[in-house]
Amino acid sequence: RLRPRAPLPGHLRPRLRPPSYNLAPSLLLTVAFLLLPSAAAKATFPSQFPPDSSSLARRATFAFLSSSVSPTITRTRLGASWTVRSDEEVREATDDRDEANGRVPPSSLSSAFCEIQTDEDLPTTREDLEALSPHVPIGYSNGDDRLPLNPSQRFLSRTVRLLRHKEKTGSFDVPYKADRTLANWVKTQRYEDARLSCGAKSWMTPRRRALLDAINFDWKREDREARDGAG
């Protein structure tokens, strides 16, 4: 059986004071506005400003907002230019990469290049490749390949890209700092050729191998055989 709780001592009891309503400031302000003449009110609030707050906001200029607004960039995926829009300027910026460097819209691709749909359509001789190379987009030099190509077209594009690198440097070895995408692609071709030589599954088709043989591609087979023999 619980005992009833003893009441708190007087010094611990909460003191509930009635709220005090000080109406003096409110009454004074009310009387002041009632006694003010209409002329004073017109002098305080000029009539040339319309009551519409949105028009005031449109008329006002805030310099700190124009610097903080980020520009709106409208850029097409395959276009050669983009538009930079901001509150301060509207200008046209044109990219310096032209069709020869891979920035080719799909509508401007040649019909001969568009006819390549499978590996059976790839050229097998150096003469056919050089005749088709002016119409082949070779992609970007920084490795950003976003052209809408099928696998056979992309293989042909990078073969032409490798051939131009060979004509410029005299070697099929591509440094990673020069062209990372092409360097990885060359490494992949040699790896797939090694898998095909071992009888493993590989997507290196005879047509692709014949195309790389037509440009005298260095497969590094001697180095691979020497490495396998030493191991």
Order of alpha helices (4+ residues) and beta strands (2+ residues): alpha-alpha-alpha-alpha-beta-beta-beta-alpha-alpha-alpha-alpha-alpha-alpha
